[in-house]
Amino acid sequence: MITPIEKDIVTLLKNGDKKAITLLYENYADALYGVIKKVIADDETAQDVLQETFVKIWRYSKKYDSSKAKLFTWLYRIAYNTAIDKIRSLKNKTEKEVQIETSSVYKVSFGELNQDVLDIKKHLGSLDEKYQIVINALFFEGMTQQEASEELDIPLGTIKSRLKIGLRELKKIYNPQ
């Protein structure tokens, strides 16, 4: 059963009324912070994720469908997924830090470089546009598959399929058998 406050919040969200965010924060911030803290131990990072969560809630407010999920369930999913995304992002960042002492960047001789691979953007242009868009978003703009899905307004499964097919087509160019 939907409470009167939930009904008011949903109506305000659907109408793009900023009062919805205030009501959401007053009624759900503590619970959402608790959800985030189960994923992220650091208080400062958890607070950042809470803020990101409210930004996403506002951005996707018109997509909320009360027939598919209760308001709190929808809010919970956004908070939880944002926390998981943050953990992955932080993990990727620390894994990608350059270790100068162990770097082999300067040990590669010119003869060892595959000259065909250096012109990937040129070969990317030979693919269908739908594959180009996905590969460009993921590899050259640094988006996650989820971010690309949201930014390009393409279902996540379609993003994954187009990536797989696009990479298979590029493999045919670089490794003809």
VENUR-V445051 format. One record per pair of residues at least 12 apart in sequence whose C-alpha atoms are under 10 Angstrom apart, sorted by sequence separation. I is the first residue (numbers start at 1). J is the second residue. If there is no record, write none. Layout:
# VENUR-V445051
i->{I/I}
j->{J/J}
This chain:
# VENUR-V445051
i->{8/9/34/37/124/136/137/145/9/33/36/37/135/146/6/9/10/33/36/134/137/145/146/8/9/35/121/133/134/137/145/33/34/6/32/33/36/57/5/6/9/32/33/57/60/134/145/5/56/121/133/30/33/134/6/29/32/54/57/138/5/29/32/53/56/57/53/56/29/53/54/134/135/25/29/53/54/134/138/25/52/53/56/133/134/52/53/134/135/136/50/51/53/131/134/135/25/50/53/130/133/134/135/24/49/50/52/53/131/132/133/49/52/131/132/135/49/50/130/131/134/135/21/24/49/50/130/131/133/21/49/52/128/131/132/48/49/131/132/21/49/130/131/21/46/49/129/20/45/48/49/127/128/131/127/18/21/32/36/40/46/127/17/20/31/35/39/45/128/16/35/38/39/45/124/127/16/32/33/36/37/39/40/124/126/127/13/14/28/31/32/35/36/39/40/126/13/16/31/32/34/35/36/38/39/124/13/14/15/16/29/32/33/34/36/37/40/123/124/13/14/15/28/32/33/36/39/40/123/126/13/14/24/28/31/32/35/36/39/12/13/14/124/12/13/14/120/123/10/11/13/14/24/123/10/120/10/120/10/89/10/117/116/117/116/7/85/116/114/10/85/9/85/2/6/7/6/6/2/1/2/60}
j->{20/21/46/49/136/148/149/157/22/46/49/50/148/159/20/23/24/47/50/148/151/159/160/23/24/50/136/148/149/152/160/49/50/23/49/50/53/74/23/24/27/50/51/75/78/152/163/24/75/140/152/50/53/154/27/50/53/75/78/159/27/51/54/75/78/79/76/79/53/77/78/158/159/50/54/78/79/159/163/51/78/79/82/159/160/79/80/161/162/163/78/79/81/159/162/163/54/79/82/159/162/163/164/54/79/80/82/83/161/162/163/80/83/162/163/166/81/82/162/163/166/167/54/57/82/83/163/164/166/55/83/86/162/165/166/83/84/166/167/57/85/166/167/58/83/86/166/58/83/86/87/165/166/169/166/58/61/72/76/80/86/167/58/61/72/76/80/86/169/58/77/80/81/87/166/169/59/75/76/79/80/82/83/167/169/170/57/58/72/75/76/79/80/83/84/170/58/61/76/77/79/80/81/83/84/169/59/60/61/62/75/78/79/80/82/83/86/169/170/60/61/62/75/79/80/83/86/87/170/173/61/62/72/76/79/80/83/84/87/61/62/63/173/62/63/64/170/173/61/62/64/65/75/174/62/173/64/174/65/144/66/173/173/174/174/66/144/175/174/71/146/71/147/66/70/71/71/72/70/70/71/150}
